[in-house]
Amino acid sequence: ASGARRAKKRSSGESPGDGQALRSSGRQINRKATDTEEEDDQAEKKYRKCEKAGCSATYPVCFASASERCAKNGYTSRWYHLSCGEHFCNECFDHYYRSHKDGYEAFASWKKVWTSNGKSEPSLKAFMADQQLPFWVQCIKADCGRWRQLTKEIQLTASLAATYRCGMKFSNIKSEGPDQCSQPEDLRVAEVTDSWWHSMLILPPLLKESPASPFLAAYYPDCVGMSPSSSPSHVSLTELRADHCLCPYFQPFYQPNECGKALCVRPDMMELDELYEFPEFSRDPTMYLALRNLILASWHKNCKEVLTSQKCALHIIVRGLVRVRCVQELDRVLNFMTRKGLINTGVLAVTRHNSKNVIVIGAGASGLAAARQLQNFGTQVVVLEARERIGGRVWDGTSLGVTVGRGAQIVNGCVRMKCAEILCKMGIKMHKLEERCDLFQEGGQVTDPAIDKRMDFHFNAILDVVSEWRKDKSQNQDTPLGEKVQEVKKNFLQESGIQFSELEEKVLQFHLSNLEFACGSTLDQVSARSWDHNEFFAQFSGDHTLLTKGYSVLLHKLAEGLDIRTKCPAIDYSGDVVKVTSSNGSHWMAQKVLVTVPLTLLQKNVIQFNPPLPERKLKAIHSLGAGIIEKIALQFPYRFWDNKIQGADYFGHIPPSPDKRGMFSVFYDMDPQGKQAVLMSVITGDGVPAVWDMEDKDVVDECMKVLRELFKEQEVPEPLHFFVTHWRKDQWSQMSYSFVKTGGSGEAYDILAEDVQGKVFFAGEATNRHFPQTVTGAYLSGVREASKMAAM
């Protein structure tokens, strides 16, 4: 009865066409009602319904026509159901299944290939779906778009899908009439859009020749949405990247038995946010995985153009009506992945328009990423920046003859790191930093690598003990990391009877200095319980690189075409719209505002909120620390260090005493090609307050004393030019990056990321629990908030 109601609804207002067309739709809608039981008995002998519960095809038609005795649209002892509009008869089943029948060899040959490549059962239904169902293709004419069924002999390809028009002539297809687009669409196509249709699908769609195939050769194809009968890809990822200019750091899919990598997805599983967005695929995710994997691979094959559902649809090669459903679902999946920032992100410029408007406060990495993404969504965006420049804590200078970042410039792990990928797409090369870092002592000696290795082991062992200690500790039981490290070290020396030599103690201090560099603070401020809270999440792997052109090239590209204003604002979100007022009295109104200022400015109430921020958020803001490191860069008349470091990208400085460990612990060669003579070093930990009140020239003098001690056997020339950073005194930063203070927790990052009343949103490295302290973390937080605002 329900099937009849659906049929009546779809046939209303349409010309039914001839009887054969109706019968091919799977229904006999205009069949005259029988008036007697005798006529009903005759009908039962002539037809048999599909036995699949809920199938709407009252009078099925065999699509296979393989057996000479094929039932076609008549009687068969059993109908085999693939979808509500696709069945094959028992006679065609026997044609392939029985060993004495003509079709058996074809089925057996297919089964052999399927079994060797795939994991799912090579059933006859799978064979019919994979090899015998006709393809469906959509007319590309803008005023048509009707779906047409190809004859069984026609193989669908991406090029055919890109050029198909109704009535297109093939060698075995006749064109009937001058305007084939006027012919009505098969009634079965309308059914496919209904939600129940997918639940009646017997087998999930498995794509042939998917663009994802070269990336997923290590998986069973049917576990990642691809057909095991397709020829496996023989193109290596190296060849693929060469052919398509792919970024070498593009690795969107986990490989089997691989450790966690940031921003990678399991190609054979849906993630939690995907299940939340697409709950209908929770029982069988195959269709979703096939589409998602295809989209990811397609984006990175040609990542310089906007990826659309029309482009992706051409590569959905699968037989049967399920192709119609896949193309329909594609738009939803692609929009979701665009919102997440997995595709159509970075420096692309897309022209769309909608009625939404947003104010973004701060033109650093997070603000520019959010503004670019929102503008690509069609939102009207105004960016308010207090400085006279964009970039925030990214600030590159070229006064020394090469680009030297006063802020971020080194990428720690490039695989799937979004900023590294975008720079790759822009053609910006990154210099891979080699692992070798010789440790020089004051006096000029090179530290024995065996000592360095041994103390590196002890240093990491101490941190491992701290990790064990914190497992059963509450937030109230937290202690400063510096105290805990000294306690563990003391206990170890007492229990083991080992005594570190004077040099070994100094090498340990070097490693502790690096830890302070990572935290951006002295260790007496850092939480022993949560200092590495983000390490519980998958992190970026692969090469560490130096951005020889600096991050600014990326941020300036993101800023192109954005409406960026200056001066610091106050935010009033008490009404239906958000009102932002700048220090010069200018006003802006918007539905939403995104705040991307550094943590310190929130802690010091530089931005006034009306009403004040919730107590929960204020507590989180103050539970994080605002870390500070400073940099010094020196240009010399020649490369005096070359002979000693022998091509290394950097070298370490063993501090003469614990109180000196934050002063110039590592020196980076800023021109790895060896043309310019520029060294950059960092000031961390207790070294930062030591230089606060010093003149730049005095800081340079202290640095030169260290260099002359490290290269005592030769003359070290005076620098030609230099600069020293002053992030603590920078009015609109007053910090470098965040850390968890003693008594705090990583949850504070999540709380900072929470919006207020759906009107005030927050982004920046201090809102990214997974990737704090990094430009990519800031960038991803901007993309995250753009997605949230677009979805609300």
Disulfide bonds with the S-S distance in Angstrom:
none
